[in-house]
Amino acid sequence: MKSDDSSLQSAADAAAEAIEDATAQAADTIDRAIDEATGVPTDDGDIEESTHDGSTLIAERRGDHAASTTVVLVHGIGMGRKVFADLSRRLEPEALVVSVDLPGYGEAPEPPRTPAIERMADLVAAYVRHLGRGPVILLGHSMGTQEVTEVTVRHPGAVSHLVLVAPTVDRHHRHALTQLVRLGRDLFGESAKVLLLGGREYLRAGPHLRRKMHAMLVHRPEHAYPRLGVPTLVVRGELDVVVPQPWFDEVVAAIPDAAPFVVEGHHHETLIRTAKPVTDELHRWLAEH
């Protein structure tokens, strides 16, 4: 009888393992298909993990390692490093471009506790120090603008230039429901590329998304803006519902050395749709600074 039970258990274990392998293969196939459909490279660059204070980020390096310029890209809530594929491709010929997955996003492991924005900023700063390439150009999108702002004020000397694309959170409407409604309205009529790539990344970031939203909402970037001491480019999509024009104007006015740029006809996910307008403006702005 015991032998029969052992055989049944072995068969069950083998079946479970086969199902797990098949599920993983199917997920990989779907993932690759989404990458191909949205123009994300199916080959990885140089990948490494960086851990600080109990949290881990994943960094992918691409481009010219011999270049004097280093650009570090930090994504928004629900997203991951792959949303920067188009921007990275456009910057790679003349820079080392590093895209990160923050803890619990993309391929980065979920931390035991959801870090505050300031703690994630310290993690990004620790990785920038690890790179050892001197001050970097730091670009954040959406929630990522909050993190890169904190990196700049908390770690002087780590950043040479700052780029805030679609800066959140509008301090006059700092409520989860309001932000979700705005995001839903913003996505209405967006391109299939944005919906497909963004939807995939949100599924990856699923665990504890409510806690992650809370960490974003309780942070007060407006307290840090006046303390920014580096040239800063602030970008907004003309049709961005998440970042309305009055809040964008307030952000620009609060930063001592800020230059505004509005991408005509674009929404909140302007970098996913196409990064060309932002890349062109970034090159022009850097030439002046």
N, C-alpha and C positions, 0 to 999 in steps of 0.2 A: 504493500500500500504506500509506504514511504517512497519507494522507488517511482511509483506512478505519480505521486505528488511532486516529486523532484523533477520528473520529466515535463509535467504540465507547467511548472514554474519556469523551467528553462525555455520552453516553447513560448510562454507568455513574454518573457524577457526579450527573446529574440524578435518576436513580433513588434514589441514596443520600440526596440532599437531600429527595426526596419522602417516603422512609421516615422520615427524621429528623423532618420536619415532622408527619407523621401520628402518630408515636410521642409527640411533644411534645403534640399536640392531645388524644390519648387520655389521656395522663397528667394534663393539665389538667382534662379532663372527670371523671376518676376523683377527682382531688383536690377538685374542687368538690362532687361528690356526697358525699364523706366529710364535708366541711365542713357541708353542708346536713343530713346525717343526724345529726351530732353537735352541732348548734347553734352551730358556729363561724361568725362573720360572713364572708360571701363578698366583702365589700368591705374593703379595707385602710384602716387609719387613716393617720396621717402617718408615713411610713417614712423612716428615714435610716440610713446606715452610719457606724460609728465605728471608727477604726483606731488601735491603740496597740501599739508594740513588735512589729510584724509580724503581728498578729492583728486580725481584723475581726469585730465583732458587728453584727447588724441590730436596730434598735429600732423598735417601733411605738407611737406615742402616740395615746391615745384619751381621751375625757372632757372635763372642764371645764378649759380652758387658763387660765382666770382664777382658778381655785381656789388657795387657799394651800397645799393639801396635794398632795404628789407621792408616788405609790407606784410603786416599781420592782420588777418581778417577774422572778425568775431561776429557770429550769427545772432539772430533774435530768438525769441521764445518759440518752442516747437520745431525749430529748424536744426540745421547741422552744416558741416563744412561744404557739403556738395552743392548747396545753393549758390556758392561763389564760383562755380565752374567757369562761367562765361567771363566774369571779372578777372579771375586768375589767369585764364588763357590770354587775355588782352594785356596783362601786366608782365607776364613771364619773360618776354624777350629782353627786358631791361632791368629786371629785379628778381630777387629771391622772394617768392610769394608763399606765405605760410597760412593755411586755413585750419581752424581748430574746431573740434567737437567739444563743447563744454560738458561738464559732468552731467550724465543722464540724458544727453542728446546725441543724435547720430550714432556712432559706434562707441562712444565713451560710456564706461560703466556707471550704473546708477549709484550715487554715493549713499552711505547709511542715513544721512540727513541732508535735506535740501539746503545748499549753501545760500547765504545772503549774497546780494549783489557785490558787496564789498569783499567777501571771501573769494568769490569767483574772480574778482579783479586781482586779488593777491595771487591767485593761482596763475592767471595770465601773465602777471608781472614776473613771477618766478620762472615761467617758461621763457620769457623774453631775456631774462638774465642768463638762463641756460644756453640760449642761442649764441650769446657772446659776440653779437654783431653791432654793438653800440646802439644808440637811440634808433627806434624804428618808426615807420609810418604806421599808425594804428587806425584801422577802419572798423567801425561797428555799425550793424544794421538793427534798427528797432531796439529791442531789449539790449542788444549788443552795444548800442550807444551808451547805455547806462554803465556798463562794465568798463568800456574803454575810457569813459570820462573819469571813473574812479581810479583806473590804472594811472592816468596822467597826473591826477592831483595827489594820490597816495604814494607814488613812486617817482619823484622828480628825477629827470635825467633818462628815464626809460623810453620816452617818446619824443620824437623830433617834430612830427606833424600829426594832427588828429583829423579824422574824417567821420562825421556823424550823419548817417543816412537814415532818414525817417526817425528822428529822435523821439523816444517815448519817456515817460508817460505824461500826457497832458494833465498838468496839476489841477486843472479846473474840473476834470472829469475822471478822477482816479477811482473808478469802480469797475469791478470785474465784469458785471453785466453790460455796462456801457461800452467797455473795450471789446467785448465779444460781439456786440451788435454792430459796432463800427467796423470790426474786421469782416463780419459777414457782408455788410453793405459794400465794403471795399472790394471784396472778391467777386461780387456780382459783375459779370461781364469781363472778368479777367481772362487771359489767354489760357489755353489748354496746358501749356508748358508750366505755368505758375500753379495751376490746380493740381496737376499730376505730381510734380516734384514736391510742392509744398505739402500735399496730402500724404505722400510717402514719409516725409520727415516728421510730420505730426504723429503718425502712427508709431514711429520709432520712439518718440519722446513721451508716449502715452502714460507710463507709470508716474504717479504723483504730479501730474500736470497742474492740478489745482494748487498744490503747494508751491510749485514753480511760479505760477501766476501771482500768488500772494507775495513771494519774494520780490517780484518785479514791481508790484503795486505799492508796497510799503517803502520802497527806495525813493529818495528825494534828489533827483539829479540837479534840480534848480539850485540846491545848496552848493553844489560843486562848480557849476558853470562859471561864476565870477572868479574862481580860483585857477582857472585854466591859464597856463602861461606859455602855450605854444600856438603857432598858427593853426586855425581850425576852419575846415570847410564843412558847412552844414547844408545837407541836401534834402529836398522834398520832391515827391512826385506831385505834379499839378493836381491830380485827382485823388490824392491820398485822404481817405476819410478818417483813418486812425490818427494822423497828424494834421489837424486842421491848420489853415494859414495863420490865424492869430497866435496859436501856440508856437508854431515855427518861428514867427517874427519875435516872439518873446525869448525863445532860446537864442536866436542870433543876437538880440540886443543884450542878453545877459553875459555873453562871452566876450572878453576884452578884444581879442584879435580874430573875429569871425568873419567869414565871407559866405553869403548865401548863394545857393544855386537851386533852381527849380527845373525839373525834367518835364517838359511839356507832354501831356497826354498819358502820363504814367501814374500808376497807383502806388500803394504801400510797398509792394514787392518789385520795385523798379529794377533792382539788380538781377532778378531772375528773368524777367521778361526780356531785357537785353541790357548789358552793362556798358554799351558803347557811349551813350551820352555822358554817363558819370566818368568813364575812363578818359574821354576827351577833355572834360572839364578838370579832372584831376591832374592831367599832364600840363594843362595851361596854368592852373593854380600853383603847382609845384615849381614851375619855371619862374613865377613871380616871387616865390618864397624860398 
